[in-house]
Structures are given as C-alpha cells and as structure tokens.
Amino acid sequence: MPSKKLSFSSLFRKILKPYGILLFLAFHVFAGPLQAQDKKAQLQQQKAKIEEEISYTNKLLEETKKSRQTSINQLVLLNKQISRRQELINAINGEIRSLDNKINRTNDTIKQLTQTVERLKKEYASMIYYASKNRNSYSRLMFIFAAHDFNQAYQRLKYFQQYSAYRQNQVRVIKETQEALNGKLALIEQQKKEKLSLKQMEEGEQKKLAKEKGQQDEVVKNLTKKEKDLLKKLRESEQAARKLQKAIEDLIAEEIRKANEAAKKTGVKPTPENKFALTPAEMELSSSFSGNKGRLPWPTERGVISGTFGEHPHPVLKGIITKNNGVDIDTEKGSIARSVFDGVVSSTMNLPNFNNVVIVKHGEYLTVYSHLDQLYVKKGDKVKTKQQIGVIRTADGGKTYLHFELWQGKNLQNPENWILKSR
C-alpha cells in the first residue's frame, strides 16, 4: 500500500492538472482567433480599397479608349492601374502569409491537443484499472479502519471522495479537449480552403497584370511614333503652367501690396514681402486650415491621382523631365469640383490649357482649381468645405481631370500631404 505522503501529493497533482488543461484550451481555442481577427479585417479592408480604385481606374480607361487616338493619359492611367494591381497582389500575398501563420499555429494546437487527449485517456484507463482492482467496498473500509488515528482515517476517507470527484472531472476534461480538437480540425480545413481561394485569386490578378503590361507596351510603342507631336504638346502645357503660376504669384503680390499700403495709412507695421496681412478672423481660419493638414477632403467626390506633385521623367520622351505644381485628378465626365475648406474666392480667370480657374483663399493659404467649364462661384464669394465651385471640363480625348494646387503664401505645397489618403 502506498505511503500517505505519496498518495496525497500524487492525488493533488492529478486533481489540479485538468484545470491547467482547461486554461490551455481557453487561451489557444479562444484567444488566438481573436488576436488574428483584427489583422485579417485590416488586410481585407486594404484589399477592398485597392480593388475599388482598380475598378474606378478601369472605368476611366474605358472612357479614354472611346477616343481612337492613343494618348498620354491612357498610358498614365495604365501605369496607375498596373501599380495598383501590383499592390493588390501584394495585399493578397500578405493575406496568404497571415493565413499560413494561422495554419501553423492551428497545427501546433492540434498536435498539443492530440497529445493531451491521448495522455488523458491513458490516465483515465489506469484509474479504471486501479478502481476495478479495488472495487470491493470491504477493502476500502479496511483501508480506512487500518488508520493509526481518527485524523488519518478522515484523510483516507477524503482521499476516496476526492479521487471519485477527480475521475468525474477527468471525463469532463477529456470530452472538452476532444471537442476543442474537433473544432481545430474543422478550422484548419476551412483555413486551407480559404488559402486555396486566395491563391486562385492571386493567379487571376497575375494574368490581368500581364495583360495590362502588354497593353502598356503597345501604348508606349504607338506614342513613341508621335514624339514630335508629344513634345509640342508638352511645351504648350509647360507654357500654360508658367502662365498659371505667374497669375497666382501676381495675385499674391497684389494682395500683399494692398495690405501693406493699408497698413502704412493706419500706422501699422507692414508685413514681410512674402506674407499676407491677415485680420484676426483670417488668422483663425489660417490656423484651422493648417490644423487639418492630412485631413482635408478631396476637391472631387471621386477620382484617381494621375499626375503627382514635383518633377518626374516623361513617360515616353527619354531625357525629358516634367514638372507639376500640383496634382491632376482624373474623374468621370460631368464631375464637380468642390472647395476643400472654408474660404473666400480670391479670383477667377481663364487660361489656355487650364480653361476656367478658381482660386480660394483660406487665410495665408490658397487652393487652386483648374480645368473647369461652368463656374458656380465668383470673386468675393464665401465658400464652405465641400461646396461645389464648378463643373470639371472633359477634353477632346475623353479625359476629365481637375488640376489642383495648394499654396502657403508664395510657397507651393504638395497637395497629397494635405488631403485625405482615402476618401
């Protein structure tokens, strides 16, 4: 017969062991999926956003294809489409990698649960065997009455009671562990199907990407044949951009001059030559505009940025660098330009290549909306955030785009740093 010390220490270790198993199940069966859910949702949201932009860019491409002439805009949109398609493929691959990690974790949990079930069943079989050998109630009574004193007899009685409760608990733990194992086996099958679906999606996107690259090569080939015409149009665009820039700079200089003249008459110290003289209300508006950097709404309800800020190599003409003082946003025919913030219409003008232009002043900041047809505002009008200011013009080639600039005093700003990253 085992000693009292060995019997009780072994018993309590066994009684506590199932609770450790239950804690293991709670963590691996419930906590794991919750942690992975957020990342999965984030990846799917990113993928959905890219898919939406690809769909919209494709719609704009179809508009340009209605014109029989191959255009630079068609190439720009194709380049954009290819770039976004690659981002979509990367997002899908990211989701596949995340799924692989989950599958590996699920496999590890299945392995541990399988080992646990086997061990629990073996322990339970040993208990049944021991109980069958000592099932005689007379033997149990003799074991109790053979105690040296009443305290030891009581402890031996408690031993039998706890041992019986442990056996019942062991059955429950085996059942719950087996259920958790079955759940994980079903989960890994679902994860494998999801991975297969993503792999098929990735293969489909790769085929579309290859097709678009073929179209890109064809467009470049056609455009290369018209280098003289492209160069002529580029020079016209550059000249128009310089005229717009000069008109804006003249407007800024005139406002600063008038403000300084007024300041001299009232005895107020003039502002520096590159700064607006702002009223307290304009200073507050300027501060509010600045505080919304990165959060300003788009100047169009929908669109794709086809021309980015700064200097870039020409997509066809080798060795030629183009410069953009703002961003070009391709959108649908009949789309409306809207103010990105509260302000006052400082000027409206008509310039070659840019058609109608509206300039809105927001304290020390100016936003410029070019390539408009019908205007809804005039000089001196107060405008609110997202207020419609004019219809965006559709060019002969089917391209509908807004040229948008942002100035802080005399300094050009990159509009992409100011508007929302996604609408």
Secondary structure, DSSP 8 states (H G I E B T S, - for coil): ---HHHHHHHHHHHHHHHHHHHHHHIIIIIIHHHHHHHHHHHHHHHHHHHHHHHHHHHHHHHHHHTSSS--HHHHHHHHHHHHHHHHHHHHHHHHHHHHHHHHHHHHHHHHHHHHHHHHHHHHHHHHHHHHHHT--HHHHHHHHHTSSSHHHHHHHHHHHHHHHHHHHHHHHHHHHHHHHHHHHHHHHHHHHHHHHHHHHHHHHHHHHHHHHHHHHHHHHHHHHTTHHHHHHHHHHHHHHHHHHHHHHHHHHHHHHHHHHHHHHHHT-----TTS----HHHHHHHHHHHHTTTTB--SBSS-EEEE-SEEEE-SSSTT-EEEESSEEEE--TT-EEE-SSSEEEEEEEEETTTEEEEEEEETTEEEEEEEEEEES--TT-EE-TT-EEEEE-B-TTS-BEEEEEEEETTEEE-GGGTB-S--
